[in-house]
């Protein structure tokens, strides 16, 4: 699960044009290395950070767990 979440965060971060360093600082981490570990699935992100991640990436929190086409299907 953490690999999938990390991949979704990376996809959305890149789509937004944020570097790991900028993204880390915006969500309250001091170093970009934690983002690298989260995105590669080596480390989990705290559930308390998920709303902040969604806010910074300007997506609904569900977008962190589901691809856009799945979200669209679920809301129709």
Buried (B, 14 or more C-beta within 10 A) or exposed (E): EBEEBBEBBBBBBEEEEBEBEBBBBBBEBEEBEBBBBBBEBEBEBEEEBBEBBBEBBEBEEEBBBBEEEEBEEEEE
